[in-house]
């Protein structure tokens, strides 16, 4: 039996691309900008909501937004 192997190429995002990705996903999942998400996150506005899937998805990308 022969299996086919595929090669996945990756590249590093620039700082600008990383912030754009973060902003795009914040808008997609939470209907707010990445800047607004960061402001609210740092102010503790998501306490009690951090376990929702939309907030978790954006929170995982925090390193890209900073």
C-alpha positions as CSV (number, residue, x, y, z in Angstrom):
1,X,0.0,0.0,0.0
2,X,1.3,3.4,-1.0
3,X,0.5,6.5,0.9
4,X,0.8,10.0,-0.5
5,X,2.7,12.5,1.7
6,X,2.0,16.2,1.3
7,X,4.4,19.0,2.3
8,X,2.9,21.9,4.1
9,X,4.9,25.1,3.6
10,X,4.7,27.8,6.2
11,X,6.1,31.3,6.6
12,X,6.4,33.8,9.4
13,X,3.8,36.6,9.5
14,X,5.0,40.2,9.6
15,X,3.9,42.3,12.6
16,X,1.4,44.0,10.3
17,X,0.0,40.7,9.0
18,X,-0.3,39.3,12.5
19,X,-2.3,42.4,13.7
20,X,-4.5,42.2,10.6
21,X,-5.2,38.5,11.3
22,X,-6.1,39.3,14.9
23,X,-8.4,42.2,13.9
24,X,-10.1,40.1,11.2
25,X,-10.8,37.3,13.6
26,X,-12.1,39.6,16.4
27,X,-14.5,41.2,13.8
28,X,-15.5,37.7,12.5
29,X,-16.2,36.1,15.9
30,X,-17.1,39.1,18.2
31,X,-18.2,41.8,15.8
32,X,-15.6,44.2,17.2
33,X,-12.1,45.4,16.2
34,X,-9.0,43.8,17.5
35,X,-8.2,47.0,19.3
36,X,-11.5,47.1,21.0
37,X,-11.1,43.4,22.0
38,X,-7.7,44.2,23.5
39,X,-9.0,47.2,25.4
40,X,-11.9,45.2,26.9
41,X,-9.8,42.1,27.6
42,X,-7.2,44.1,29.6
43,X,-10.1,45.9,31.5
44,X,-11.5,42.5,32.5
45,X,-14.7,43.0,30.5
46,X,-14.7,39.3,29.5
47,X,-14.6,37.9,33.0
48,X,-17.2,35.2,33.1
49,X,-17.3,35.1,29.3
50,X,-13.8,33.8,28.6
51,X,-15.1,30.3,28.3
52,X,-17.3,31.0,25.3
53,X,-16.0,29.7,22.1
54,X,-15.9,33.0,20.3
55,X,-14.0,34.7,23.1
56,X,-11.6,31.8,23.3
57,X,-10.9,31.8,19.6
58,X,-9.9,35.4,19.7
59,X,-8.0,35.2,23.0
60,X,-5.8,32.4,21.5
61,X,-4.6,35.0,19.0
62,X,-3.7,37.7,21.6
63,X,0.0,37.4,20.8
64,X,-0.8,38.4,17.3
65,X,-2.7,41.5,18.4
66,X,0.0,42.9,20.7
